[in-house]
Amino acid sequence: MKFSKSIILSLMTALSLTLPYVANATNGYFLIGFGAKSRALGGTGVANNNGGMAAAFNPATMIDSGTRFDVGAELFIPPRAVTNNSTVLGYTDERSNQDIFLIPSMGGTYQMNNKMALGFSFIGAGLKTEFDQSDNNRSCNRVNAGKAPGFAPGSCPPTFFNPNITVKPDKEVGVELVQMQLIPSIAYKVHKNHTIGASIVIAAQWFRSEGLEAFNDLGFTKTNGKLTGDVWDNTYGAGYRLGWLGNFMDERLKVGVNYSSRVWMNEFKRYRNLFAENGDFDIPENYAIGFAFDATPAITVALDVQRILWSDVKSVGNPGPAADAASVNAGNLFPLCPAGTDPTPCLLGGPKGLGFGWKDRTVYKIGVDWAYSEKINLRAGWNYSKTPIPKDQVLFNMLAPATPEHHLTFGGGYHFSDTLVLDVSAVIAFVNTVKGPTAFGPGGAPVDGSNASIAMGQYSFGGTLGFKF
């Protein structure tokens, strides 16, 4: 089967126009992998080749892709929930709206000769939450009436951030972040067993928030405005990637390394009083090592270990307000500005502005690919990373409950011909709940122990078509 390059180019263009509107999260707010093949293999790809999507994992692996174009989509279902009271701490019915998303992906490679390959990929990341606070109010009334001090039928406050501040009826609260990266890349074989690769990263972000007026009432801001308002803002930036791929044991073992620099973005002007450093929200630096071993002629085992430096981006890594009663009672509400010092730098948007408190995390990925026949591959994998959210950072992370840790992945591939292959995947991320204090208990008094929780589970089903030339 032959494919017209003009048809493929038209498909690429049409798909690229849809990319900025859909993205979601798994390892933090990074997808575990890109394309159905990788996601079926636990998100691996630093050493094992992922066809047209190779540049998304390690530009050096493009040397094994040939000339091809991959296009696909993922149906992503991440039910997520929060609760901010002292009696219900679990996967409650206070769910975010819009639990179904469609996530496209695409990438391509061009084999110039036996030593050089060019390619690109579009990859995405992001998150979205949208809670109806009036629904939360009804749920809270139903659950807490007569059970917790300070709560009674008809008076349970609706806001997620402080149960002592009310908001307008039916007001929604939430955020939406979309990150897209275009990664033009080159791979060059410097030795028969060693290939190096490099990429330029061109990135764009879109963000909006709504219902965050409570941050003003809580004293977290120095001025009003540029904080919320359900208005989209966008930023642009750039970074780079470097990769290496080595072949050992008569090519039975492949070892890959990928380094992704921080992607430096300009600031969100419309949200400069929300994110630290006047609206800065860079994409964090990360690096990975991968192994792919042909255990038998039909079975390949892949293993990746990735480190994501969330804490280096201040708007993500700076801690939120102190949550323990001792700190609050001592006047240490802002961890980076102790009592007795000027708190202004630690207010939202400041150089030490409040953030989500995410910690750096290591991601472990493993996958097994079995060539069941000449036409059929069967795949399975596992992906694990501890949630980047500490227990004492629940308050702000009600907006971004990126809690899943364990992912099971399944899938396969079917070769219709030498030039057309279909890969499919299914991913289950088990529900994980993080419980902690928010410093705002019933009646406004700081609390000891946990009085809030955030939770998320995930399901996804995807497919990728690979066109070989």
TORTOR-123783 format. One line per 4 residues: number of its first residue (from 1); their letters; for each residue x, y, z of C-alpha. Coordinates in Angstrom, 1 decimal, padded with zeros to 4 digits, always signed. Layout:
NUM	a	X:Y:Z; ...
This chain:
1	mkfs	+000.0:+000.0:+000.0; +001.4:+003.4:-001.0; +000.5:+006.7:+000.6; +000.5:+010.2:-001.0
5	ksii	+002.8:+012.6:+000.9; +000.3:+015.4:+000.1; -002.5:+013.5:+001.8; -000.3:+012.9:+004.9
9	lslm	+000.8:+016.5:+005.0; -002.9:+017.6:+004.9; -003.6:+015.2:+007.8; -000.7:+016.5:+009.8
13	tals	-001.9:+020.1:+009.3; -005.5:+019.4:+010.3; -004.4:+017.5:+013.4; -002.0:+020.2:+014.5
17	ltlp	-004.8:+022.7:+014.5; -006.6:+020.6:+017.2; -003.6:+020.0:+019.4; -003.8:+023.2:+021.6
21	yvan	-007.2:+022.3:+022.9; -006.7:+018.9:+024.5; -004.3:+017.6:+027.0; -004.3:+016.0:+030.4
25	atng	-002.0:+014.3:+032.9; -000.6:+011.2:+034.5; +003.0:+011.4:+035.8; +002.4:+014.8:+037.5
29	yfli	+001.0:+016.6:+034.5; +003.2:+014.8:+031.9; +001.6:+012.0:+029.9; +003.3:+008.6:+030.7
33	gfga	+004.1:+008.1:+027.0; +003.3:+009.4:+023.5; +001.5:+007.2:+021.0; -000.3:+003.9:+021.5
37	ksra	+002.8:+001.7:+021.3; +004.7:+003.5:+024.1; +001.6:+003.7:+026.3; +001.0:+000.0:+025.9
41	lggt	+004.6:-000.5:+027.1; +004.3:+001.5:+030.3; +005.5:+004.7:+028.6; +008.9:+003.4:+027.6
45	gvan	+010.8:+004.8:+024.6; +014.3:+006.0:+025.6; +016.0:+002.9:+024.2; +013.2:+001.0:+022.3
49	nngg	+012.2:+002.6:+019.1; +008.7:+004.2:+018.8; +008.5:+004.7:+015.1; +007.3:+008.2:+014.1
53	maaa	+007.0:+009.3:+017.7; +010.7:+008.5:+018.5; +011.7:+012.2:+018.9; +009.3:+012.5:+021.8
57	fnpa	+011.5:+010.1:+023.9; +015.0:+010.3:+022.6; +016.0:+011.9:+019.3; +018.8:+009.4:+018.8
61	tmid	+016.3:+006.5:+018.5; +015.0:+008.0:+015.2; +017.9:+006.3:+013.5; +015.9:+003.0:+013.7
65	sgtr	+012.6:+004.5:+012.5; +013.0:+004.7:+008.8; +010.8:+007.1:+006.9; +007.3:+007.1:+008.3
69	fdvg	+004.5:+009.2:+009.8; +002.4:+008.3:+012.9; -000.9:+009.8:+013.8; -003.2:+008.8:+016.6
73	aelf	-005.5:+009.8:+019.4; -006.2:+008.8:+023.0; -009.6:+008.8:+024.7; -008.7:+009.9:+028.2
77	ippr	-011.0:+009.6:+031.2; -009.6:+011.0:+034.5; -012.4:+011.2:+037.2; -011.1:+013.4:+040.0
81	avtn	-012.5:+014.6:+043.3; -011.8:+016.8:+046.3; -013.3:+017.4:+049.7; -012.6:+020.1:+052.3
85	nstv	-014.2:+019.1:+055.6; -013.3:+017.0:+058.6; -015.5:+014.0:+058.1; -015.3:+012.9:+054.5
89	lgyt	-011.8:+012.0:+053.4; -011.9:+009.9:+050.3; -012.9:+009.5:+046.7; -016.1:+011.5:+047.2
93	ders	-018.9:+012.6:+044.9; -017.5:+016.1:+044.7; -016.2:+015.4:+041.2; -014.7:+017.7:+038.6
97	nqdi	-016.9:+018.2:+035.5; -015.9:+017.0:+032.0; -014.2:+013.7:+032.6; -013.7:+012.7:+029.0
101	flip	-011.0:+014.2:+026.7; -009.6:+013.4:+023.3; -005.8:+013.7:+023.0; -004.2:+013.6:+019.6
105	smgg	-000.6:+012.8:+018.9; +001.7:+012.7:+015.9; +005.3:+012.5:+014.7; +007.4:+011.6:+011.7
109	tyqm	+010.9:+010.7:+010.7; +012.8:+010.8:+007.4; +015.8:+008.5:+006.8; +018.3:+010.6:+004.9
113	nnkm	+020.9:+007.9:+004.6; +022.3:+005.0:+006.8; +023.9:+007.6:+009.1; +021.4:+010.4:+009.5
117	algf	+017.7:+010.8:+010.2; +015.5:+013.8:+010.6; +012.2:+014.0:+012.4; +009.7:+015.8:+014.6
121	sfig	+007.0:+015.1:+017.1; +004.1:+017.0:+018.7; +003.6:+016.2:+022.4; +001.3:+017.6:+025.0
125	aglk	+000.8:+017.9:+028.7; -001.6:+019.7:+031.0; -004.5:+019.4:+033.4; -008.1:+020.6:+033.8
129	tefd	-010.4:+020.8:+036.8; -013.8:+022.4:+037.0; -015.8:+022.0:+040.2; -019.3:+023.3:+040.7
133	qsdn	-019.2:+024.9:+044.1; -022.9:+024.9:+044.6; -022.8:+021.1:+044.1; -020.1:+020.9:+046.7
137	nrsc	-022.3:+022.9:+049.0; -025.2:+020.5:+048.7; -022.9:+017.5:+049.1; -021.3:+019.1:+052.1
141	nrvn	-024.7:+019.8:+053.7; -025.9:+016.3:+053.0; -022.8:+014.6:+054.5; -022.0:+016.9:+057.4
145	agka	-025.3:+018.1:+058.8; -025.3:+017.3:+062.5; -021.9:+015.5:+062.3; -019.2:+018.1:+062.4
149	pgfa	-018.9:+021.3:+064.6; -019.6:+024.5:+062.6; -021.7:+022.8:+060.0; -025.5:+022.7:+059.8
153	pgsc	-028.1:+022.2:+057.1; -028.2:+025.2:+054.8; -025.0:+026.8:+056.2; -022.2:+024.6:+055.0
157	pptf	-020.0:+027.0:+053.0; -019.2:+026.1:+049.4; -015.7:+027.2:+048.6; -012.9:+024.6:+048.4
161	fnpn	-010.2:+026.9:+049.7; -011.7:+028.0:+053.0; -014.9:+026.6:+054.4; -015.5:+030.0:+056.1
165	itvk	-015.8:+032.1:+052.9; -018.8:+032.0:+050.7; -019.0:+032.6:+047.0; -021.8:+033.4:+044.5
169	pdke	-024.3:+030.6:+044.0; -023.4:+028.2:+041.1; -019.9:+029.7:+040.8; -017.5:+027.2:+039.3
173	vgve	-013.9:+027.0:+040.4; -011.1:+025.4:+038.4; -008.1:+025.8:+036.1; -007.1:+024.6:+032.7
177	lvqm	-003.5:+024.3:+031.5; -002.5:+023.1:+028.0; +001.2:+022.7:+027.1; +002.3:+021.8:+023.6
181	qlip	+005.8:+021.1:+022.3; +007.0:+020.9:+018.7; +010.3:+019.0:+018.6; +012.2:+019.1:+015.3
185	siay	+015.1:+016.7:+015.7; +018.2:+015.1:+014.1; +020.0:+011.8:+014.7; +023.5:+011.0:+013.5
189	kvhk	+025.3:+007.6:+013.8; +028.8:+008.4:+014.9; +029.8:+004.7:+015.1; +028.1:+001.5:+013.9
193	nhti	+027.0:+001.0:+017.5; +026.5:+004.6:+018.7; +024.1:+007.3:+017.7; +023.6:+010.8:+019.0
197	gasi	+020.6:+013.0:+018.7; +019.6:+016.6:+019.3; +016.3:+018.5:+019.3; +015.1:+022.1:+019.4
201	viaa	+011.9:+022.5:+021.6; +009.4:+025.1:+020.5; +006.6:+025.3:+023.1; +003.3:+027.1:+023.7
205	qwfr	+001.0:+027.2:+026.7; -002.6:+028.2:+027.2; -004.1:+028.8:+030.7; -007.3:+030.0:+032.3
209	segl	-008.7:+030.0:+035.8; -012.1:+030.7:+037.3; -013.6:+031.1:+040.8; -010.3:+031.9:+042.6
213	eafn	-011.6:+035.1:+044.2; -011.3:+033.5:+047.6; -007.5:+033.9:+047.4; -008.0:+037.7:+047.8
217	dlgf	-010.2:+037.1:+050.9; -007.6:+034.8:+052.3; -004.9:+037.4:+052.1; -002.8:+035.5:+049.6
221	tktn	-002.6:+038.4:+047.1; -001.0:+041.9:+047.2; -003.4:+043.4:+044.7; -006.6:+042.4:+043.0
225	gklt	-006.8:+041.5:+039.4; -004.6:+039.4:+037.1; -005.6:+036.3:+039.2; -008.7:+034.7:+037.8
229	gdvw	-011.6:+035.5:+035.5; -012.1:+032.6:+033.1; -010.0:+034.3:+030.3; -007.5:+032.4:+028.2
233	dnty	-003.9:+033.6:+028.2; -001.0:+032.1:+026.2; +002.8:+032.0:+026.4; +005.7:+030.8:+024.2
237	gagy	+009.1:+029.5:+024.8; +012.0:+027.3:+023.8; +014.4:+024.7:+025.1; +016.5:+021.8:+023.8
241	rlgw	+017.0:+018.0:+024.1; +020.1:+015.8:+023.7; +020.1:+012.0:+023.3; +022.4:+009.0:+022.8
245	lgnf	+021.6:+005.4:+021.8; +024.1:+002.5:+022.0; +023.9:-001.1:+020.8; +025.6:-003.9:+022.7
249	mder	+025.6:-007.7:+022.8; +025.3:-008.1:+019.0; +022.4:-005.5:+019.1; +020.4:-007.6:+021.6
253	lkvg	+020.8:-004.8:+024.2; +020.1:-001.1:+023.5; +020.8:+001.6:+026.0; +019.5:+005.2:+025.6
257	vnys	+019.9:+008.5:+027.4; +017.8:+011.6:+027.0; +018.2:+015.0:+028.5; +015.4:+017.6:+028.2
261	srvw	+016.4:+021.1:+029.3; +014.0:+023.4:+031.1; +011.8:+025.1:+028.5; +011.9:+028.8:+029.3
265	mnef	+008.5:+030.4:+028.7; +007.5:+034.0:+028.8; +005.1:+035.0:+031.6; +001.3:+034.8:+031.7
269	kryr	+000.5:+038.5:+031.7; -003.2:+038.0:+032.6; -002.2:+035.8:+035.5; +000.8:+037.6:+036.9
273	nlfa	-000.8:+037.8:+040.3; -001.4:+034.0:+040.4; +001.9:+032.3:+039.4; +005.2:+033.0:+041.1
277	engd	+007.7:+035.4:+039.5; +004.9:+037.6:+037.9; +003.2:+034.8:+036.0; +006.2:+032.5:+035.1
281	fdip	+005.3:+028.9:+034.3; +008.3:+027.1:+032.7; +008.2:+023.4:+031.6; +010.6:+021.6:+034.0
285	enya	+013.9:+020.0:+033.2; +013.9:+016.2:+033.1; +016.2:+013.4:+032.1; +016.0:+009.6:+031.6
289	igfa	+017.9:+006.4:+030.9; +016.4:+003.5:+029.1; +017.2:-000.1:+028.3; +015.7:-002.5:+025.7
293	fdat	+016.7:-006.1:+025.7; +015.7:-008.8:+023.2; +015.2:-011.7:+025.7; +014.3:-013.9:+022.7
297	pait	+013.9:-013.2:+019.0; +010.2:-012.6:+019.7; +010.2:-010.9:+023.1; +011.7:-007.4:+024.0
301	vald	+011.8:-006.1:+027.5; +012.0:-002.3:+027.9; +012.9:-000.3:+031.1; +013.0:+003.5:+031.5
305	vqri	+013.9:+005.5:+034.6; +013.0:+009.3:+034.3; +013.6:+012.1:+036.8; +011.4:+015.2:+036.6
309	lwsd	+012.6:+018.4:+038.4; +009.2:+019.9:+039.4; +010.7:+021.9:+042.3; +012.9:+024.0:+040.0
313	vksv	+009.9:+025.8:+038.6; +008.8:+028.1:+041.4; +005.2:+028.4:+040.4; +005.0:+024.6:+040.7
317	gnpg	+007.6:+023.8:+043.4; +007.2:+026.7:+045.9; +005.1:+025.6:+048.9; +001.6:+026.7:+049.4
321	paad	+000.4:+028.3:+052.7; +001.4:+026.5:+055.9; -001.2:+023.9:+056.8; -000.3:+022.8:+060.3
325	aasv	-001.9:+024.5:+063.3; +001.4:+025.3:+065.0; +002.8:+027.3:+062.1; -000.5:+029.2:+061.5
329	nagn	-000.8:+030.0:+065.2; +002.8:+031.3:+065.2; +002.2:+033.5:+062.3; +004.2:+031.4:+059.8
333	lfpl	+001.5:+031.2:+057.1; +004.1:+031.6:+054.3; +006.9:+029.0:+054.6; +009.4:+031.0:+052.6
337	cpag	+008.8:+034.2:+054.5; +009.0:+033.4:+058.3; +007.2:+035.4:+060.9; +008.9:+038.8:+061.5
341	tdpt	+009.9:+039.1:+057.8; +008.2:+041.0:+055.0; +005.6:+038.6:+053.6; +005.1:+040.5:+050.3
345	pcll	+007.6:+038.4:+048.3; +005.7:+035.2:+049.2; +002.3:+036.5:+048.1; +000.8:+035.1:+044.9
349	ggpk	+002.8:+036.4:+041.9; +005.8:+037.4:+044.0; +009.4:+036.2:+043.6; +008.8:+033.6:+046.3
353	glgf	+005.1:+033.4:+045.5; +002.9:+030.6:+046.8; +002.9:+027.5:+044.6; +001.7:+023.9:+044.5
357	gwkd	+004.6:+022.5:+046.5; +005.4:+019.7:+044.1; +008.5:+017.6:+044.8; +010.9:+016.2:+042.3
361	rtvy	+010.0:+012.7:+041.3; +011.5:+009.6:+039.7; +009.3:+007.7:+037.2; +009.8:+003.9:+036.6
365	kigv	+008.5:+002.4:+033.4; +008.6:-001.2:+032.2; +007.1:-002.9:+029.2; +007.1:-006.3:+027.4
369	dway	+006.6:-006.5:+023.6; +005.8:-010.0:+022.2; +005.9:-010.6:+018.5; +003.1:-013.2:+018.6
373	seki	+003.3:-013.6:+014.8; +004.5:-011.7:+011.7; +001.4:-009.5:+011.8; +000.5:-009.3:+015.5
377	nlra	+002.4:-007.9:+018.6; +001.0:-008.1:+022.1; +002.2:-005.7:+024.8; +001.9:-005.0:+028.5
381	gwny	+003.5:-002.6:+031.0; +003.6:-000.9:+034.3; +004.4:+002.7:+035.2; +005.0:+004.1:+038.7
385	sktp	+005.9:+007.4:+040.2; +005.1:+008.7:+043.7; +002.7:+011.6:+043.5; +004.6:+014.9:+043.6
389	ipkd	+002.0:+016.3:+046.0; +003.0:+016.1:+049.8; +000.3:+015.7:+052.4; +000.7:+019.3:+053.6
393	qvlf	+000.1:+020.7:+050.2; -003.5:+019.6:+049.7; -005.0:+023.1:+049.7; -003.8:+024.5:+046.4
397	nmla	-003.7:+021.1:+044.8; -007.5:+020.9:+045.0; -007.0:+022.7:+041.7; -004.6:+020.1:+040.4
401	patp	-005.2:+016.7:+042.0; -002.4:+014.9:+040.1; -002.4:+011.9:+042.6; -002.2:+008.7:+040.5
405	ehhl	+000.9:+006.6:+041.1; +000.4:+003.0:+039.7; -000.5:+002.5:+036.0; -001.2:-000.8:+034.3
409	tfgg	-000.9:-000.7:+030.5; -002.0:-003.1:+027.8; -002.1:-003.2:+024.0; -000.9:-004.5:+020.7
413	gyhf	-000.1:-003.9:+017.1; -001.4:-005.2:+013.8; +000.6:-005.0:+010.6; -001.8:-004.7:+007.7
417	sdtl	+001.1:-004.6:+005.3; +004.8:-003.6:+005.1; +003.6:+000.1:+005.0; +000.7:+000.3:+007.4
421	vldv	+000.5:-000.7:+011.1; -002.1:+000.0:+013.7; -001.1:+000.1:+017.4; -003.7:+000.2:+020.2
425	savi	-003.4:+000.8:+024.0; -005.4:+000.8:+027.2; -004.2:+002.3:+030.5; -005.6:+002.0:+034.0
429	afvn	-004.3:+004.4:+036.7; -005.5:+003.3:+040.0; -007.3:+005.8:+042.3; -005.0:+007.4:+044.8
433	tvkg	-006.1:+009.7:+047.6; -003.9:+012.2:+049.3; -005.2:+013.4:+052.7; -003.9:+016.4:+054.6
437	ptaf	-004.5:+019.6:+056.5; -005.5:+022.9:+054.9; -005.3:+025.2:+058.1; -008.9:+026.2:+057.6
441	gpgg	-011.2:+024.1:+059.7; -014.8:+024.6:+060.8; -015.2:+028.0:+062.3; -011.9:+029.2:+060.9
445	apvd	-009.6:+027.7:+063.5; -006.4:+025.8:+062.4; -006.7:+022.1:+062.7; -004.4:+019.3:+063.7
449	gsna	-004.4:+016.3:+061.4; -006.2:+015.9:+058.1; -009.3:+017.9:+057.1; -009.2:+017.6:+053.3
453	siam	-008.4:+015.1:+050.6; -007.8:+015.0:+046.8; -008.1:+012.0:+044.6; -007.9:+010.9:+040.9
457	gqys	-008.1:+007.7:+038.9; -007.5:+007.4:+035.1; -008.6:+005.3:+032.2; -007.5:+005.7:+028.6
461	fggt	-007.9:+003.9:+025.3; -006.0:+004.9:+022.2; -004.8:+004.0:+018.7; -002.0:+005.1:+016.4
465	lgfk	-001.7:+004.5:+012.6; +001.8:+004.3:+011.3; +002.4:+005.0:+007.6; +005.8:+003.8:+006.2
469	f	+007.3:+005.1:+003.0
